[in-house]
């Protein structure tokens, strides 16, 4: 984890940018000794957003399962997919 004062962001932008991209890690920026910002590369941000979106979908699916929604076995799903692929459904 890298923690830098806000003046470093202004003075060493290229170094911070390179670090975020190469290490795929965010940089935590402080202002007056207190946490203020988190800086990360666009790629890392997009990966994080995709991961959070997937977690949200998995949580929603788990909540449906717990509440009694119908579930399917692997065999049932495979049979249905084969039927769809072969035009039987």
C-alpha positions, -999 to +999 in steps of 0.1 A: +000+000+000+014+034-009+003+065+010+014+099-002+007+135+008-014+155-016+016+176-027+032+144-041+002+140-064+008+174-079+046+172-080+051+135-089+020+127-110+039+106-136+056+085-109+022+079-092+006+071-125+033+046-134+031+030-100-007+025-102-004+010-137+026-013-131+017-025-096-021-025-103-025-009-068-042+022-057-023+051-040-039+067-009-035+104-008-036+124+025-043+160+031-031+175+064-023+141+076-058+127+070-070+103+043-085+123+014-084+104-019-076+071-036-060+072-070-059+042-093-055+033-129-086+031-151-079-006-157-079-013-120-110+007-115-128-012-143-117-045-129-129-035-094-163-024-108-167-056-127-159-076-095-183-056-075-210-061-101-204-098-102-206-100-064-239-081-064-253-105-090-241-135-070-256-121-038-289-115-055-289-151-069-281-164-034-310-144-019-334-158-045-322-193-037-326-188+000-361-174-004-372-206-022-368-197-059-366-228-082-331-240-088-318-263-115-292-291-114-263-292-138-280-320-157-312-300-161-293-270-174-272-291-198-303-308-212-320-275-217-290-259-234-287-289-257-323-285-266-319-248-273-288-254-294-305-282-314-336-262-319-358-286-299-371-260-276 
